[in-house]
Amino acid sequence: MFEQKTAILMGQVDAAGVVFGPRLLEMAHAAYEAFLFENGWSVQRILDEGWALPIVHLEADFSGPLRLGDLVTVQLSVERLGGSSFTLGYAFVKQGQVAASARSVHVALIAGDKSPLPDDFRHILSPHA
């Protein structure tokens, strides 16, 4: 499991001071990009190599409020690793409790067509599955 610590910032909350739903998905994607960087990858590298990993499904659930100033640990795990796609799960943990969760499904494409995940990319996902 990959973990990233973050704080809930002013631009991530609504007028009530709690995380605005779409911002949770932005925080999930930021954790995904941090995971890529930690493993020697980036979205730019993927694009430069001539393939892409678009998100084809996103979902989020809140089980408690995430408020301005809260310190949160985003836990990223690989829930499913297929031949050409993978599903990432995100748990947003505040004071030892999961306050929210999210899930993203990514599909490998080359020139717009579904493609197997490259072995060296699959290698970074496998330990987290």
VMD Tcl script that builds the backbone (N, CA, C; Angstrom):
set m [mol new atoms 387]
animate dup $m
set s [atomselect $m all]
$s set {name element resname resid chain x y z} {
  {N N MET 1 A 0.839 -1.172 0.000}
  {CA C MET 1 A 0.000 0.000 0.000}
  {C C MET 1 A 0.888 1.242 0.000}
  {N N PHE 2 A 0.511 2.197 -0.829}
  {CA C PHE 2 A 1.196 3.475 -0.897}
  {C C PHE 2 A 0.424 4.467 -0.033}
  {N N GLU 3 A 1.138 5.300 0.718}
  {CA C GLU 3 A 0.485 6.301 1.559}
  {C C GLU 3 A 1.040 7.687 1.274}
  {N N GLN 4 A 0.137 8.663 1.293}
  {CA C GLN 4 A 0.517 10.063 1.140}
  {C C GLN 4 A -0.226 10.871 2.201}
  {N N LYS 5 A 0.515 11.646 2.959}
  {CA C LYS 5 A -0.098 12.510 3.970}
  {C C LYS 5 A -0.390 13.871 3.349}
  {N N THR 6 A -1.532 14.420 3.728}
  {CA C THR 6 A -1.925 15.722 3.202}
  {C C THR 6 A -2.818 16.425 4.220}
  {N N ALA 7 A -3.026 17.696 4.016}
  {CA C ALA 7 A -3.951 18.476 4.839}
  {C C ALA 7 A -5.077 18.958 3.948}
  {N N ILE 8 A -6.245 19.103 4.513}
  {CA C ILE 8 A -7.382 19.639 3.769}
  {C C ILE 8 A -7.215 21.156 3.708}
  {N N LEU 9 A -7.135 21.678 2.495}
  {CA C LEU 9 A -6.856 23.090 2.256}
  {C C LEU 9 A -8.133 23.864 1.919}
  {N N MET 10 A -8.040 25.165 1.999}
  {CA C MET 10 A -9.193 26.033 1.787}
  {C C MET 10 A -9.857 25.808 0.422}
  {N N GLY 11 A -9.068 25.635 -0.607}
  {CA C GLY 11 A -9.623 25.451 -1.952}
  {C C GLY 11 A -10.309 24.116 -2.162}
  {N N GLN 12 A -10.232 23.221 -1.170}
  {CA C GLN 12 A -10.836 21.894 -1.299}
  {C C GLN 12 A -12.185 21.780 -0.592}
  {N N VAL 13 A -12.584 22.844 0.113}
  {CA C VAL 13 A -13.816 22.761 0.902}
  {C C VAL 13 A -14.887 23.691 0.335}
  {N N ASP 14 A -16.130 23.381 0.715}
  {CA C ASP 14 A -17.257 24.211 0.306}
  {C C ASP 14 A -17.538 25.262 1.383}
  {N N ALA 15 A -18.650 25.977 1.251}
  {CA C ALA 15 A -18.987 27.054 2.187}
  {C C ALA 15 A -19.201 26.540 3.610}
  {N N ALA 16 A -19.510 25.255 3.763}
  {CA C ALA 16 A -19.700 24.671 5.096}
  {C C ALA 16 A -18.377 24.223 5.714}
  {N N GLY 17 A -17.283 24.348 4.949}
  {CA C GLY 17 A -15.971 23.980 5.477}
  {C C GLY 17 A -15.645 22.505 5.382}
  {N N VAL 18 A -16.423 21.751 4.582}
  {CA C VAL 18 A -16.142 20.325 4.381}
  {C C VAL 18 A -15.734 20.100 2.930}
  {N N VAL 19 A -14.998 19.015 2.701}
  {CA C VAL 19 A -14.482 18.728 1.359}
  {C C VAL 19 A -15.632 18.649 0.358}
  {N N PHE 20 A -15.486 19.376 -0.721}
  {CA C PHE 20 A -16.406 19.355 -1.847}
  {C C PHE 20 A -16.104 18.083 -2.639}
  {N N GLY 21 A -17.127 17.295 -2.950}
  {CA C GLY 21 A -16.970 15.967 -3.555}
  {C C GLY 21 A -15.931 15.853 -4.661}
  {N N PRO 22 A -16.001 16.685 -5.705}
  {CA C PRO 22 A -15.012 16.566 -6.780}
  {C C PRO 22 A -13.569 16.779 -6.315}
  {N N ARG 23 A -13.382 17.543 -5.247}
  {CA C ARG 23 A -12.021 17.769 -4.732}
  {C C ARG 23 A -11.437 16.482 -4.143}
  {N N LEU 24 A -12.301 15.619 -3.616}
  {CA C LEU 24 A -11.824 14.334 -3.105}
  {C C LEU 24 A -11.204 13.528 -4.245}
  {N N LEU 25 A -11.848 13.565 -5.408}
  {CA C LEU 25 A -11.313 12.842 -6.561}
  {C C LEU 25 A -10.000 13.471 -7.039}
  {N N GLU 26 A -9.881 14.790 -6.927}
  {CA C GLU 26 A -8.603 15.439 -7.250}
  {C C GLU 26 A -7.510 14.973 -6.296}
  {N N MET 27 A -7.836 14.854 -5.001}
  {CA C MET 27 A -6.844 14.390 -4.026}
  {C C MET 27 A -6.456 12.936 -4.311}
  {N N ALA 28 A -7.412 12.127 -4.738}
  {CA C ALA 28 A -7.105 10.743 -5.096}
  {C C ALA 28 A -6.137 10.722 -6.277}
  {N N HIS 29 A -6.420 11.535 -7.273}
  {CA C HIS 29 A -5.538 11.553 -8.448}
  {C C HIS 29 A -4.155 12.078 -8.093}
  {N N ALA 30 A -4.077 13.034 -7.177}
  {CA C ALA 30 A -2.767 13.537 -6.731}
  {C C ALA 30 A -1.976 12.417 -6.060}
  {N N ALA 31 A -2.649 11.572 -5.280}
  {CA C ALA 31 A -1.969 10.436 -4.648}
  {C C ALA 31 A -1.491 9.452 -5.710}
  {N N TYR 32 A -2.295 9.235 -6.747}
  {CA C TYR 32 A -1.910 8.351 -7.859}
  {C C TYR 32 A -0.657 8.893 -8.549}
  {N N GLU 33 A -0.631 10.200 -8.811}
  {CA C GLU 33 A 0.543 10.774 -9.453}
  {C C GLU 33 A 1.773 10.692 -8.546}
  {N N ALA 34 A 1.599 10.887 -7.241}
  {CA C ALA 34 A 2.721 10.743 -6.296}
  {C C ALA 34 A 3.220 9.296 -6.303}
  {N N PHE 35 A 2.301 8.339 -6.359}
  {CA C PHE 35 A 2.667 6.921 -6.457}
  {C C PHE 35 A 3.497 6.676 -7.722}
  {N N LEU 36 A 3.057 7.236 -8.848}
  {CA C LEU 36 A 3.816 7.080 -10.089}
  {C C LEU 36 A 5.222 7.642 -9.936}
  {N N PHE 37 A 5.333 8.881 -9.428}
  {CA C PHE 37 A 6.645 9.520 -9.250}
  {C C PHE 37 A 7.553 8.689 -8.355}
  {N N GLU 38 A 7.011 8.176 -7.259}
  {CA C GLU 38 A 7.821 7.371 -6.340}
  {C C GLU 38 A 8.363 6.111 -7.015}
  {N N ASN 39 A 7.685 5.663 -8.051}
  {CA C ASN 39 A 8.086 4.452 -8.758}
  {C C ASN 39 A 8.747 4.734 -10.103}
  {N N GLY 40 A 9.205 5.974 -10.306}
  {CA C GLY 40 A 9.951 6.313 -11.513}
  {C C GLY 40 A 9.088 6.565 -12.738}
  {N N TRP 41 A 7.816 6.795 -12.539}
  {CA C TRP 41 A 6.892 7.034 -13.646}
  {C C TRP 41 A 6.252 8.403 -13.494}
  {N N SER 42 A 5.579 8.846 -14.541}
  {CA C SER 42 A 4.764 10.051 -14.507}
  {C C SER 42 A 3.759 9.944 -15.644}
  {N N VAL 43 A 2.725 10.742 -15.577}
  {CA C VAL 43 A 1.761 10.776 -16.676}
  {C C VAL 43 A 2.481 11.202 -17.952}
  {N N GLN 44 A 3.394 12.155 -17.846}
  {CA C GLN 44 A 4.123 12.615 -19.030}
  {C C GLN 44 A 4.959 11.487 -19.640}
  {N N ARG 45 A 5.614 10.694 -18.817}
  {CA C ARG 45 A 6.410 9.576 -19.343}
  {C C ARG 45 A 5.512 8.598 -20.102}
  {N N ILE 46 A 4.354 8.308 -19.537}
  {CA C ILE 46 A 3.419 7.391 -20.194}
  {C C ILE 46 A 3.040 7.945 -21.567}
  {N N LEU 47 A 2.689 9.217 -21.621}
  {CA C LEU 47 A 2.315 9.832 -22.896}
  {C C LEU 47 A 3.494 9.867 -23.865}
  {N N ASP 48 A 4.689 10.173 -23.350}
  {CA C ASP 48 A 5.884 10.209 -24.200}
  {C C ASP 48 A 6.184 8.846 -24.802}
  {N N GLU 49 A 5.826 7.778 -24.085}
  {CA C GLU 49 A 6.061 6.423 -24.601}
  {C C GLU 49 A 4.982 5.987 -25.599}
  {N N GLY 50 A 3.987 6.845 -25.833}
  {CA C GLY 50 A 3.014 6.579 -26.870}
  {C C GLY 50 A 1.769 5.819 -26.446}
  {N N TRP 51 A 1.505 5.797 -25.166}
  {CA C TRP 51 A 0.285 5.141 -24.711}
  {C C TRP 51 A -0.382 6.016 -23.664}
  {N N ALA 52 A -1.540 5.608 -23.186}
  {CA C ALA 52 A -2.277 6.412 -22.220}
  {C C ALA 52 A -3.017 5.494 -21.255}
  {N N LEU 53 A -3.382 6.048 -20.105}
  {CA C LEU 53 A -4.141 5.319 -19.085}
  {C C LEU 53 A -5.357 6.150 -18.663}
  {N N PRO 54 A -6.307 6.374 -19.565}
  {CA C PRO 54 A -7.454 7.183 -19.175}
  {C C PRO 54 A -8.273 6.508 -18.078}
  {N N ILE 55 A -8.906 7.337 -17.287}
  {CA C ILE 55 A -9.821 6.849 -16.258}
  {C C ILE 55 A -11.173 6.639 -16.931}
  {N N VAL 56 A -11.712 5.429 -16.777}
  {CA C VAL 56 A -13.002 5.113 -17.392}
  {C C VAL 56 A -14.126 5.022 -16.362}
  {N N HIS 57 A -13.759 5.048 -15.084}
  {CA C HIS 57 A -14.776 5.029 -14.028}
  {C C HIS 57 A -14.197 5.664 -12.768}
  {N N LEU 58 A -15.016 6.484 -12.103}
  {CA C LEU 58 A -14.650 7.115 -10.827}
  {C C LEU 58 A -15.833 7.019 -9.877}
  {N N GLU 59 A -15.537 6.785 -8.613}
  {CA C GLU 59 A -16.590 6.830 -7.605}
  {C C GLU 59 A -15.981 7.250 -6.277}
  {N N ALA 60 A -16.834 7.794 -5.417}
  {CA C ALA 60 A -16.372 8.230 -4.095}
  {C C ALA 60 A -17.507 8.085 -3.092}
  {N N ASP 61 A -17.126 7.795 -1.854}
  {CA C ASP 61 A -18.075 7.685 -0.750}
  {C C ASP 61 A -17.495 8.413 0.452}
  {N N PHE 62 A -18.370 9.086 1.183}
  {CA C PHE 62 A -17.979 9.747 2.418}
  {C C PHE 62 A -18.636 9.021 3.580}
  {N N SER 63 A -17.848 8.685 4.600}
  {CA C SER 63 A -18.406 8.068 5.805}
  {C C SER 63 A -18.293 9.014 7.000}
  {N N GLY 64 A -17.662 10.132 6.787}
  {CA C GLY 64 A -17.512 11.157 7.816}
  {C C GLY 64 A -16.994 12.422 7.163}
  {N N PRO 65 A -17.091 13.545 7.827}
  {CA C PRO 65 A -16.648 14.806 7.215}
  {C C PRO 65 A -15.126 14.937 7.198}
  {N N LEU 66 A -14.645 15.508 6.139}
  {CA C LEU 66 A -13.253 15.954 6.050}
  {C C LEU 66 A -13.325 17.474 6.038}
  {N N ARG 67 A -12.773 18.076 7.067}
  {CA C ARG 67 A -12.923 19.519 7.261}
  {C C ARG 67 A -11.609 20.263 7.004}
  {N N LEU 68 A -11.767 21.544 6.747}
  {CA C LEU 68 A -10.623 22.423 6.554}
  {C C LEU 68 A -9.623 22.226 7.683}
  {N N GLY 69 A -8.363 21.975 7.322}
  {CA C GLY 69 A -7.297 21.813 8.299}
  {C C GLY 69 A -7.084 20.389 8.786}
  {N N ASP 70 A -8.006 19.479 8.474}
  {CA C ASP 70 A -7.809 18.085 8.884}
  {C C ASP 70 A -6.550 17.514 8.242}
  {N N LEU 71 A -5.819 16.718 9.002}
  {CA C LEU 71 A -4.679 15.980 8.470}
  {C C LEU 71 A -5.180 14.603 8.066}
  {N N VAL 72 A -4.864 14.223 6.835}
  {CA C VAL 72 A -5.406 13.002 6.252}
  {C C VAL 72 A -4.267 12.181 5.645}
  {N N THR 73 A -4.366 10.870 5.779}
  {CA C THR 73 A -3.473 9.962 5.070}
  {C C THR 73 A -4.280 9.300 3.965}
  {N N VAL 74 A -3.818 9.470 2.730}
  {CA C VAL 74 A -4.462 8.819 1.601}
  {C C VAL 74 A -3.725 7.510 1.375}
  {N N GLN 75 A -4.456 6.402 1.493}
  {CA C GLN 75 A -3.885 5.074 1.295}
  {C C GLN 75 A -4.336 4.560 -0.072}
  {N N LEU 76 A -3.378 4.316 -0.950}
  {CA C LEU 76 A -3.665 3.829 -2.297}
  {C C LEU 76 A -3.343 2.347 -2.362}
  {N N SER 77 A -4.270 1.567 -2.913}
  {CA C SER 77 A -4.020 0.142 -3.123}
  {C C SER 77 A -4.536 -0.250 -4.503}
  {N N VAL 78 A -3.983 -1.309 -5.049}
  {CA C VAL 78 A -4.448 -1.844 -6.324}
  {C C VAL 78 A -5.495 -2.904 -5.998}
  {N N GLU 79 A -6.736 -2.616 -6.343}
  {CA C GLU 79 A -7.824 -3.540 -6.029}
  {C C GLU 79 A -7.952 -4.645 -7.067}
  {N N ARG 80 A -7.606 -4.322 -8.314}
  {CA C ARG 80 A -7.683 -5.311 -9.377}
  {C C ARG 80 A -6.634 -4.980 -10.417}
  {N N LEU 81 A -5.956 -6.006 -10.901}
  {CA C LEU 81 A -4.942 -5.837 -11.933}
  {C C LEU 81 A -5.269 -6.807 -13.059}
  {N N GLY 82 A -5.780 -6.274 -14.154}
  {CA C GLY 82 A -6.147 -7.092 -15.301}
  {C C GLY 82 A -5.100 -7.018 -16.388}
  {N N GLY 83 A -5.424 -7.566 -17.539}
  {CA C GLY 83 A -4.490 -7.565 -18.658}
  {C C GLY 83 A -4.259 -6.188 -19.242}
  {N N SER 84 A -5.329 -5.398 -19.364}
  {CA C SER 84 A -5.203 -4.068 -19.952}
  {C C SER 84 A -5.783 -2.971 -19.064}
  {N N SER 85 A -6.202 -3.333 -17.864}
  {CA C SER 85 A -6.791 -2.333 -16.976}
  {C C SER 85 A -6.448 -2.642 -15.527}
  {N N PHE 86 A -6.691 -1.643 -14.686}
  {CA C PHE 86 A -6.489 -1.838 -13.250}
  {C C PHE 86 A -7.428 -0.906 -12.499}
  {N N THR 87 A -7.726 -1.293 -11.270}
  {CA C THR 87 A -8.589 -0.506 -10.398}
  {C C THR 87 A -7.791 -0.106 -9.166}
  {N N LEU 88 A -7.790 1.179 -8.870}
  {CA C LEU 88 A -7.122 1.698 -7.679}
  {C C LEU 88 A -8.174 2.045 -6.633}
  {N N GLY 89 A -7.876 1.705 -5.393}
  {CA C GLY 89 A -8.726 2.083 -4.274}
  {C C GLY 89 A -7.991 3.093 -3.413}
  {N N TYR 90 A -8.728 4.033 -2.880}
  {CA C TYR 90 A -8.168 5.093 -2.048}
  {C C TYR 90 A -8.961 5.154 -0.750}
  {N N ALA 91 A -8.274 5.131 0.372}
  {CA C ALA 91 A -8.912 5.338 1.672}
  {C C ALA 91 A -8.353 6.640 2.233}
  {N N PHE 92 A -9.237 7.519 2.673}
  {CA C PHE 92 A -8.856 8.800 3.266}
  {C C PHE 92 A -9.020 8.651 4.771}
  {N N VAL 93 A -7.898 8.490 5.459}
  {CA C VAL 93 A -7.904 8.157 6.883}
  {C C VAL 93 A -7.599 9.407 7.705}
  {N N LYS 94 A -8.508 9.680 8.645}
  {CA C LYS 94 A -8.363 10.823 9.548}
  {C C LYS 94 A -8.461 10.287 10.972}
  {N N GLN 95 A -7.447 10.524 11.773}
  {CA C GLN 95 A -7.413 10.078 13.172}
  {C C GLN 95 A -7.742 8.585 13.295}
  {N N GLY 96 A -7.135 7.795 12.415}
  {CA C GLY 96 A -7.285 6.339 12.470}
  {C C GLY 96 A -8.578 5.783 11.909}
  {N N GLN 97 A -9.462 6.648 11.410}
  {CA C GLN 97 A -10.754 6.212 10.860}
  {C C GLN 97 A -10.841 6.588 9.382}
  {N N VAL 98 A -11.439 5.708 8.584}
  {CA C VAL 98 A -11.664 6.023 7.177}
  {C C VAL 98 A -12.841 6.992 7.091}
  {N N ALA 99 A -12.560 8.200 6.621}
  {CA C ALA 99 A -13.586 9.235 6.496}
  {C C ALA 99 A -14.183 9.272 5.096}
  {N N ALA 100 A -13.440 8.742 4.129}
  {CA C ALA 100 A -13.928 8.714 2.749}
  {C C ALA 100 A -13.136 7.663 1.979}
  {N N SER 101 A -13.701 7.242 0.869}
  {CA C SER 101 A -13.000 6.309 -0.003}
  {C C SER 101 A -13.326 6.664 -1.446}
  {N N ALA 102 A -12.469 6.218 -2.330}
  {CA C ALA 102 A -12.673 6.466 -3.760}
  {C C ALA 102 A -12.114 5.285 -4.537}
  {N N ARG 103 A -12.498 5.228 -5.781}
  {CA C ARG 103 A -12.033 4.147 -6.657}
  {C C ARG 103 A -11.923 4.716 -8.072}
  {N N SER 104 A -10.852 4.326 -8.768}
  {CA C SER 104 A -10.689 4.726 -10.171}
  {C C SER 104 A -10.290 3.504 -10.988}
  {N N VAL 105 A -10.865 3.413 -12.176}
  {CA C VAL 105 A -10.546 2.324 -13.102}
  {C C VAL 105 A -9.838 2.946 -14.300}
  {N N HIS 106 A -8.677 2.403 -14.637}
  {CA C HIS 106 A -7.840 2.903 -15.717}
  {C C HIS 106 A -7.682 1.815 -16.781}
  {N N VAL 107 A -7.668 2.225 -18.049}
  {CA C VAL 107 A -7.502 1.287 -19.156}
  {C C VAL 107 A -6.329 1.743 -20.016}
  {N N ALA 108 A -5.466 0.799 -20.392}
  {CA C ALA 108 A -4.323 1.112 -21.248}
  {C C ALA 108 A -4.785 1.235 -22.695}
  {N N LEU 109 A -4.361 2.318 -23.339}
  {CA C LEU 109 A -4.674 2.548 -24.751}
  {C C LEU 109 A -3.408 2.900 -25.512}
  {N N ILE 110 A -3.301 2.368 -26.708}
  {CA C ILE 110 A -2.263 2.785 -27.664}
  {C C ILE 110 A -3.003 3.198 -28.926}
  {N N ALA 111 A -2.774 4.427 -29.372}
  {CA C ALA 111 A -3.452 4.982 -30.551}
  {C C ALA 111 A -4.964 4.812 -30.447}
  {N N GLY 112 A -5.494 4.974 -29.230}
  {CA C GLY 112 A -6.930 4.906 -29.024}
  {C C GLY 112 A -7.512 3.517 -28.894}
  {N N ASP 113 A -6.670 2.491 -29.020}
  {CA C ASP 113 A -7.149 1.110 -28.922}
  {C C ASP 113 A -6.677 0.470 -27.623}
  {N N LYS 114 A -7.546 -0.342 -27.036}
  {CA C LYS 114 A -7.211 -1.069 -25.807}
  {C C LYS 114 A -5.957 -1.903 -26.043}
  {N N SER 115 A -5.073 -1.892 -25.054}
  {CA C SER 115 A -3.772 -2.540 -25.188}
  {C C SER 115 A -3.387 -3.186 -23.863}
  {N N PRO 116 A -2.582 -4.259 -23.900}
  {CA C PRO 116 A -2.084 -4.817 -22.643}
  {C C PRO 116 A -1.225 -3.792 -21.895}
  {N N LEU 117 A -1.271 -3.848 -20.573}
  {CA C LEU 117 A -0.389 -3.002 -19.768}
  {C C LEU 117 A 1.055 -3.414 -20.015}
  {N N PRO 118 A 1.946 -2.464 -20.258}
  {CA C PRO 118 A 3.358 -2.816 -20.421}
  {C C PRO 118 A 3.896 -3.512 -19.160}
  {N N ASP 119 A 4.757 -4.494 -19.353}
  {CA C ASP 119 A 5.277 -5.282 -18.232}
  {C C ASP 119 A 5.968 -4.427 -17.177}
  {N N ASP 120 A 6.758 -3.425 -17.602}
  {CA C ASP 120 A 7.471 -2.622 -16.608}
  {C C ASP 120 A 6.511 -1.747 -15.800}
  {N N PHE 121 A 5.364 -1.384 -16.379}
  {CA C PHE 121 A 4.361 -0.644 -15.610}
  {C C PHE 121 A 3.603 -1.601 -14.698}
  {N N ARG 122 A 3.243 -2.761 -15.212}
  {CA C ARG 122 A 2.559 -3.773 -14.404}
  {C C ARG 122 A 3.401 -4.109 -13.165}
  {N N HIS 123 A 4.713 -4.089 -13.315}
  {CA C HIS 123 A 5.637 -4.421 -12.238}
  {C C HIS 123 A 5.469 -3.487 -11.024}
  {N N ILE 124 A 5.164 -2.191 -11.260}
  {CA C ILE 124 A 4.986 -1.273 -10.127}
  {C C ILE 124 A 3.648 -1.468 -9.440}
  {N N LEU 125 A 2.662 -2.002 -10.169}
  {CA C LEU 125 A 1.337 -2.221 -9.592}
  {C C LEU 125 A 1.244 -3.501 -8.792}
  {N N SER 126 A 1.935 -4.524 -9.230}
  {CA C SER 126 A 1.814 -5.864 -8.630}
  {C C SER 126 A 2.023 -5.913 -7.119}
  {N N PRO 127 A 3.042 -5.258 -6.560}
  {CA C PRO 127 A 3.232 -5.340 -5.116}
  {C C PRO 127 A 2.105 -4.714 -4.295}
  {N N HIS 128 A 1.289 -3.885 -4.928}
  {CA C HIS 128 A 0.216 -3.183 -4.220}
  {C C HIS 128 A -1.137 -3.847 -4.410}
  {N N ALA 129 A -1.142 -4.950 -5.173}
  {CA C ALA 129 A -2.403 -5.664 -5.462}
  {C C ALA 129 A -2.753 -6.597 -4.315}
}
mol reanalyze $m
mol bondsrecalc $m
mol representation Tube
mol addrep $m
